[in-house]
Amino acid sequence: MPADRAEARSRHPRHQRRGEARLPAAVATLVAIALYLALPEQLLVAPRFVVPALEFLLLVPLIAINPRRVTRQTRLSRILSLSLVVVIGITNLGALALLIHDLVAGAADSGQALLLGALQVWLTNVIAFGLAYWELDRGGPVKRTQAGRADLPLADFRFSQDENDDAVEEVAAGSSVKSDWVPTLVDYLYVSVTNSTAFSPTDTMPLSSRAKVLMAVQSVAALLTSLLVIARAVSVLK
């Protein structure tokens, strides 16, 4: 067997129960916090430092529990991680609502500020829903790497790797069946980006009702940002 295909069968974090690296999720959260801090004053749903402080307080114990790799989960850590995602998502949807209100009411007069605010809201939307998919699918990041495949909860998403085991050899070698592949944060951020740009699923299909609801909410939010907000901002620039 070629070396690269042999590696595909053993390189995934599920092997040796190594878990996902903590850094990508921590960086994504910090980027979302920075984007909120940079929002224009009229788009803040609370005093500027209140929401970021809350998000940071939720993030710190999560890093303390799993400083390098996400391998341990307690009831408290699960509540904290889901709460963090909810806070990021709800406050960003609130910022979007305020932005749309300003546009409809004619309170916003700077096209450049609108474009920048729309971009910040859109990027936070991608991060928030990417983290949500990552936390919910198949029981979350700890379950996906630490539990046996037979013990995993039902999947919320169907990735192409989940059905590639009967494809040509160089594709099948990286499938879920043959390499024990499971998605990581990068895969969920990719789903979030494509859903925010195509406003619909692309190569990854939602299976559960909650996944469909989340993708629908994200699509509507992205559509409003991309069409209504940006279109209005461009017209102001003219």
N, C-alpha and C positions, 0 to 999 in steps of 0.2 A: 504494500500500500504506500503511495506517495506520502512524503513527510507532512505536507500541508494538510492532507485529508486526515491523516492520523492525528494531527494537532486539533483539527476541528472537532474531533470526538472527545477531546479532553481539556479544552481550553476554557470552557464556560465556567463562570463563577459557581454554578451548582456543584461542580466537581470539587471534592474535598470540603464542601460546605463553606467556601471562603466568603461568600456574601458580596454584595455590591459595595463599591467604594463610596464612602460618605461624602467625599469632596464635591462631586457633581451636583448633588441635591443641595448641599450647603451653599455652593456658589450660585445656583439658580435662585435660591431663596434670598440671598444677599442682593442679587441683581434686582429682584422684585422690590425689595425694601428701598434700594437706591432710586429706582424709577418712581416710587411713590414720593420719596423725599423731594424729587425734582419737579413734581407736578406744579402747575400754576396754582396760586392761592385759591381761586374760585372752584377748583376741582377737588379740593380736599374734603373728605367726609368727616374729618375730625381735626383738631389741632395738629400741625405738621408732624410733630415728633411722637404723638400718642400711639398711632397705629404701628409705625416702625419699631417703637419700643416694645409694644406687645408682641410683635412678630419675633423680635430678637429674643425676648424672654422665653418664648415657646421653643425657639431654635436651640438655645444653649443647652438645656437638659437632653435634647435629642442627640446633640454632638457628644455630650458627656457619656451617655449610655453606649453609643456606638461611635467612638472617635475616629476610627479608620475605616472599618467595614461594617455594613448594616447586617449584623448576625444575631442580635438579641432584641427581643420584643417583650414588653410587659403591658399590662392593661393601661398603666399610666402613659407609657411612651406612645401607645396606639392612640389614645385620646389626644395627647399633645400634638402628634403628627397630623392627625385629621383636623384638629382645631386650627393649626397653622395654615393648612391649605384653605380652609373655610374663610379665615380672616383675610388672606390674600385675595381670594376670589370675590368675596362679597364687597370688600372695599373698592376693588377695581371696577366691579359692575356699578357701584355707587358713583365712582368718578365718571364713568361713561354716561350715566343718567344725568349728572350735573352738566357735563359737556354738551349733551344734546339739548338740555333745558336752556343753556346759555345761547345756543344757536337758534332755537325756536323763538326765544324771547328777544333775540337781537342784542343780547348783552355783550357778545364777544365782537370785537372790532379789529383784532389783529390776526391776519391770515397766518403769519409765521408762528404765532403762539398756538393757534389751533392745530396746525400741522404737527408741531412738536408734541402737543398734548395728545393728539390722536395716535401718534407713533408710540408714545409711552404707554397709553392704555392698551394698544394692540399687543405690544411686546409683553406686558404684564399678563394679558389675557392668555397668551401662548404658554407662559411659564406656569400660571395658576392651574390651567386645565391639564397641562402635561404632568404636573405634580399630582393632581387629583387622580388621573388615570393610573399613574405609577403607584399611588397609595392603595387604590381599590382593587385593581385587577388581580385575580387569583390569590386574594388574601393579603396582598402587599409585598414589599421587597424582601422581608424576612421569610415569609412563607415560601415565596417562589424559589429561594435558594436553599433554605434549611429543611424543608419538608420533602418527603419522597413524592414523586410525581403522582402516585396513586392517592396521596393524601391531600393534594392541592384542591382548594375550592374550585367550583366551576369558573371558567374563564369569562371575563367581560368582553374581551377582544379576541378576534381571530387574525393572527399575523400570517403572512405568506409562509414563514418557516414551519407553521403548524400543518401545512398540507403539501410540503415539497418532498416528502420522503420517497415518492414514486417518480420524481423528475430525473433528469439526466444526472449522472454520478457526481459531477462537480457541484451541482446544486443540492442534490439530496444529502451530500456529506455534511452540510450545515443545518439540516432540518431538525425539528424538535425531536423526532423519533430517533434519529441516528447520532445526534451530537448532544442530546439532552438540553437543547437550547430553550431558554426562557427569556422574555424581553427584559431590558434594563431601562434606566431613565432616558437614555438617548432615544430609544425606540418610542417611548411615550411622548417625548418632546417632538419627535418627527410626526407622530400622529396628530399632535396638537397644531403644529405648523401647517400641515396639509389641510386639516379641517378648518383652519382660520383663513386659508387662501382659496381653497376650492369650495368652501361652505358645505362640504359633504365628505363622507368617507372616501378614501382613495384605494389603497391596497390593503388597508386594515379595516375589518368590519366589526361594528359593535354587535355584541350578542345579547347582553342583558338589558333589561329595561332601564336600569340606572345609567348604563353607558350610553344608551340612546338619548336619554334625557340630557345628560351632560354635554354630549356632542351637539344636540339641538340648541341648547343655551349658548354654547360657545359659538356656533355658526351664526346665530342671530346677532350676538354681540359683535362678532367680527364683521358681519355684513353692515351693521349700523355704523361701525367705525370707518370701514373702508369706503362705503358709498355716501352716506349722509354727511359725516363729519369732514372727511377729506374733500369731498366735492364742494362743500360750503366754504372750506378754507381756501381752496383754489380760486373760487369765485371772489372771495374777499381780496386775494392777492391781485386780481385783475383790476 
